Amino acid sequence: MLRRTAKTLMYGVGFVVTAPLWLPEKIARRLYGEDVWLSAQSQALSLLPGKTGVLLRNAYYRMILASCPLHVCIQFGCVPAYSDIHIGKEVYIGLHCKLGLVDIGDGAIISDDVHILSGARQHSAAGVTQDFHMQPVHRDRISIGRNCWVGAHAVVMANVGDNCIIGAGAVVTQAIPANSIAVGIPARVIRTLETPVQVDAEAQQIAHPRLVERA
C-alpha cells in the first residue's frame, strides 16, 4: 500500500514537471489540428537518463499520446514520431527505439534499437522528375499484438499478431500471423508457438542473442 502511494505521488510530480511541455502542445494541437512541438519535446525527453527519465517520459506520453497508461517503460533515446500512437499496459520499449504510426498491445517487449515504420511505402517513388522528399507521403498504421517480443535492431513495416517473437535484426515487410517466430530479411515464419507462449532458450537466442551470451 505504501509503495503504491509513493508511486502515485511520483507520477503526480511527473505530470507537474512535464506540464510546461504537454499542456502547450495539447492547446496548440487543438488550434492547428496537428502535432506542433511533439518532435522537439520527444527528442529532449528521450535524453533524460535513469529511472527519473523513465518516469517523466511515462507522465508526458500519458498526457500526449492517444493511449499510454502509467507503468509502461520507455527507455533512453526512444522517440515517438506522432501523437496518434497507442501503447498498451505493461509495455517495455528499449533504448533508442523509433516509433512511427503504431498500436502496441499489452505486455509487448520492444528491444533496443527497434524501428517501427509507418508502413513499407511511406515515400512515393513515382519518378525522378521530382525529388523524392517532394513526392506524396503515405502512412499506414502498424499493429504489434499483445505479448509480442521484438528483437533488437529489428525493423517493422507490417502488422505482427499476438504472441509473436521477431528475431534480432529481422525486417518485417509482410504481416506475421499470431503465435509465430519470424526471423531474417525479409522476416519469415520458422516456427509456430504453442499456447500459452513459452519463451525457451532457442526463442530467447533468436530475439536477443546478446542477453543469452551474457547469461
C-alpha positions as CSV (number, residue, x, y, z in Angstrom):
1,M,0.0,0.0,0.0
2,L,2.8,2.4,0.9
3,R,4.7,1.6,-2.2
4,R,1.6,2.2,-4.4
5,T,1.0,5.5,-2.7
6,A,4.7,6.5,-3.3
7,K,4.4,5.7,-7.0
8,T,1.2,7.7,-7.3
9,L,2.9,10.7,-5.8
10,M,5.9,10.3,-8.1
11,Y,3.7,10.2,-11.1
12,G,1.9,13.3,-9.8
13,V,5.2,15.1,-9.6
14,G,6.0,13.9,-13.2
15,F,2.7,15.3,-14.5
16,V,3.5,18.7,-12.9
17,V,7.2,18.8,-14.1
18,T,6.2,17.9,-17.7
19,A,3.1,20.2,-17.8
20,P,5.1,23.1,-19.4
21,L,5.6,20.7,-22.3
22,W,2.4,18.7,-22.8
23,L,-0.1,21.5,-21.9
24,P,1.0,24.0,-24.6
25,E,1.3,21.1,-27.1
26,K,-2.3,20.0,-26.4
27,I,-3.6,23.5,-26.7
28,A,-1.6,24.1,-30.0
29,R,-2.9,20.8,-31.4
30,R,-6.5,21.9,-30.8
31,L,-5.8,25.2,-32.7
32,Y,-3.8,23.8,-35.6
33,G,-5.2,20.2,-35.8
34,E,-1.8,18.6,-35.9
35,D,1.3,17.9,-33.8
36,V,3.2,21.1,-33.3
37,W,6.1,20.7,-30.8
38,L,5.9,16.9,-30.3
39,S,9.0,16.1,-32.2
40,A,11.3,18.6,-30.3
41,Q,9.7,17.7,-26.9
42,S,10.1,13.9,-27.5
43,Q,13.7,14.3,-28.6
44,A,14.5,16.4,-25.5
45,L,12.8,14.0,-23.1
46,S,14.5,11.0,-24.7
47,L,17.8,12.2,-23.4
48,L,16.8,12.1,-19.7
49,P,18.7,9.2,-18.1
50,G,17.8,6.6,-15.5
51,K,14.5,6.0,-13.6
52,T,13.8,9.7,-13.5
53,G,13.8,9.8,-17.3
54,V,11.5,6.8,-17.5
55,L,9.0,8.3,-15.0
56,L,9.0,11.7,-16.8
57,R,8.6,10.2,-20.2
58,N,5.7,8.0,-18.9
59,A,4.0,11.0,-17.4
60,Y,4.4,13.1,-20.6
61,Y,3.3,10.4,-23.0
62,R,0.3,9.5,-20.7
63,M,-0.9,13.1,-21.5
64,I,0.2,13.5,-25.1
65,L,-0.3,10.1,-26.9
66,A,-3.6,8.7,-28.0
67,S,-3.1,6.0,-25.4
68,C,-0.3,5.4,-22.9
69,P,-1.2,4.0,-19.5
70,L,1.1,4.5,-16.5
71,H,3.6,1.8,-15.6
72,V,5.0,1.4,-19.1
73,C,8.7,1.6,-19.5
74,I,10.0,3.9,-22.3
75,Q,13.8,3.9,-22.2
76,F,16.5,6.4,-23.0
77,G,16.6,7.6,-26.6
78,C,13.1,6.4,-27.6
79,V,11.4,8.9,-29.9
80,P,7.7,8.6,-31.0
81,A,7.1,10.4,-34.2
82,Y,3.3,11.1,-33.9
83,S,0.8,11.6,-31.1
84,D,-1.7,9.2,-32.6
85,I,0.2,6.2,-31.1
86,H,-1.5,3.6,-28.8
87,I,0.7,1.8,-26.2
88,G,-0.8,-0.9,-24.1
89,K,-0.4,-1.9,-20.5
90,E,2.9,-3.1,-19.1
91,V,4.8,-2.4,-22.4
92,Y,8.5,-2.2,-22.4
93,I,10.2,-0.1,-25.1
94,G,14.0,-0.3,-25.2
95,L,16.9,2.0,-25.8
96,H,16.9,4.2,-29.0
97,C,13.7,2.9,-30.5
98,K,11.9,4.9,-33.1
99,L,8.1,4.7,-33.3
100,G,6.0,5.6,-36.3
101,L,2.2,5.3,-36.5
102,V,1.8,2.2,-34.4
103,D,-0.5,0.4,-31.9
104,I,1.4,-1.8,-29.4
105,G,-0.5,-4.4,-27.5
106,D,-0.4,-5.2,-23.8
107,G,2.7,-6.8,-22.4
108,A,4.8,-6.3,-25.5
109,I,8.6,-6.1,-25.3
110,I,10.3,-3.9,-27.9
111,S,14.0,-4.4,-27.6
112,D,16.8,-1.9,-28.1
113,D,17.2,0.0,-31.4
114,V,14.0,-1.2,-33.0
115,H,12.5,0.9,-35.7
116,I,8.7,0.7,-36.3
117,L,7.9,2.5,-39.5
118,S,4.5,3.8,-40.7
119,G,4.2,1.1,-43.3
120,A,6.5,-0.1,-46.0
121,R,5.8,2.6,-48.6
122,Q,5.9,5.9,-46.7
123,H,7.5,7.8,-49.6
124,S,6.3,7.8,-53.1
125,A,8.7,7.0,-55.9
126,A,6.6,7.8,-59.0
127,G,9.5,9.1,-61.0
128,V,12.7,11.1,-61.0
129,T,11.3,14.3,-62.4
130,Q,10.6,15.4,-58.8
131,D,12.8,15.0,-55.7
132,F,11.6,12.1,-53.5
133,H,11.2,14.3,-50.5
134,M,8.7,16.4,-52.5
135,Q,6.5,13.5,-53.5
136,P,3.4,12.4,-51.7
137,V,3.7,10.7,-48.3
138,H,1.6,7.7,-47.4
139,R,1.4,6.4,-43.8
140,D,-0.1,3.1,-42.7
141,R,-0.9,2.2,-39.1
142,I,1.1,-0.8,-37.9
143,S,-0.2,-3.1,-35.2
144,I,2.0,-5.1,-32.9
145,G,-0.1,-7.6,-30.9
146,R,-0.2,-8.3,-27.2
147,N,2.6,-10.3,-25.6
148,C,5.0,-9.9,-28.5
149,W,8.8,-9.8,-28.3
150,V,10.5,-7.8,-31.0
151,G,14.3,-8.5,-31.0
152,A,17.0,-5.9,-31.0
153,H,17.6,-3.9,-34.2
154,A,14.5,-5.2,-35.9
155,V,12.7,-3.1,-38.5
156,V,8.9,-3.5,-38.5
157,M,6.9,-2.3,-41.6
158,A,3.9,-4.6,-41.3
159,N,1.5,-6.0,-38.7
160,V,2.6,-8.5,-36.1
161,G,0.0,-10.8,-34.5
162,D,-0.4,-11.6,-30.8
163,N,2.2,-13.8,-29.0
164,C,4.9,-13.4,-31.7
165,I,8.7,-13.3,-31.4
166,I,10.5,-11.3,-34.1
167,G,14.2,-12.2,-34.3
168,A,17.0,-9.7,-33.7
169,G,17.8,-7.8,-36.9
170,A,14.7,-9.0,-38.8
171,V,13.0,-6.8,-41.3
172,V,9.2,-7.4,-41.2
173,T,7.8,-6.5,-44.7
174,Q,4.7,-8.7,-44.6
175,A,2.1,-9.4,-41.9
176,I,3.2,-12.1,-39.3
177,P,0.4,-14.3,-38.0
178,A,-0.3,-14.8,-34.3
179,N,1.8,-17.3,-32.3
180,S,4.8,-17.2,-34.7
181,I,8.6,-16.9,-34.5
182,A,9.8,-14.9,-37.5
183,V,13.4,-14.2,-38.4
184,G,15.5,-12.9,-41.3
185,I,15.5,-10.3,-44.1
186,P,12.7,-10.2,-45.1
187,A,11.2,-11.9,-42.0
188,R,9.7,-15.3,-42.5
189,V,8.0,-17.6,-40.0
190,I,10.2,-20.5,-38.9
191,R,8.0,-21.9,-36.1
192,T,4.6,-21.7,-34.6
193,L,4.4,-21.3,-30.8
194,E,2.1,-23.4,-28.7
195,T,-0.4,-21.7,-26.4
196,P,0.4,-20.5,-23.8
197,V,3.6,-19.0,-25.0
198,Q,6.8,-20.5,-23.5
199,V,10.0,-18.5,-24.2
200,D,12.5,-21.3,-24.3
201,A,16.3,-20.9,-24.8
202,E,16.0,-21.1,-28.6
203,A,13.4,-18.3,-28.8
204,Q,15.5,-16.2,-26.4
205,Q,18.6,-16.6,-28.6
206,I,16.6,-15.5,-31.6
207,A,15.1,-12.4,-30.1
208,H,18.1,-11.2,-28.0
209,P,21.3,-13.1,-28.7
210,R,23.5,-10.8,-26.5
211,L,21.3,-11.5,-23.5
212,V,21.8,-15.2,-23.8
213,E,25.5,-14.9,-24.3
214,R,25.9,-12.9,-21.1
215,A,23.8,-15.4,-19.0
